[in-house]
Amino acid sequence: MTTDDAATVDLEPLQPADWGSVSAIYREGIETGNATFETDVPSWEAWSAAHLSTCRIVARAPGAPGILGWGALSPVSGRCIYAGVAEVSLYVAAAARGKGVGRQLLRALVAASEREGIWSLQAGIFPENTASIALHAACGFRHVGVRERVGQMDGQWRDVVLLERRSDVVGV
């Protein structure tokens, strides 16, 4: 897929066979200390059960076997009233960051979510992760607020910036 972004990537559905690469990128995110409260990469089975079966995407360099990044959606609640609301997970390999891969993945996730009837996407991002906050803003997410002292990491309280994107085509 060619877009106005710097990198050219192929976007494909995330498959179970991709889990080795996907989990390695997830591990890189965990190790930054600014991507997630998670401290360990879950098994494929646990990860898959926690995410929607649709709206799972990987980015590959054309003609290359490796994965540059991935995105997926998870439900925010089991209550039927929230069936059209999902939370974004988006991770880009360290070597591919800053090259437009995340923007292409997030745009593809937005489009996939709308095809699935999802009207609202949300993202919780540590304030220190300014690149992710800027990426989400560039893709139409608005700043909702800051959830203060949501949880602790290594004995330190962490805040989370809450961002939201309301669909222009679903639920209007």
ABEGO torsion letter per residue (X at the ends): XBBABABBBBBBBBBAAAAAAAAAAAAAAAAAGAABABABBBBAAAAAAABBABGBBBBBBBGBABBABBBBBBBABABAAAAABBBBBBBBBAAABGAGAAAAAAAAAAAAAAAAGBABBBBBBBAABAAAAAAAAAAGBBBAEBBBGABBBGGBBBBBBBBBBBBAABGX
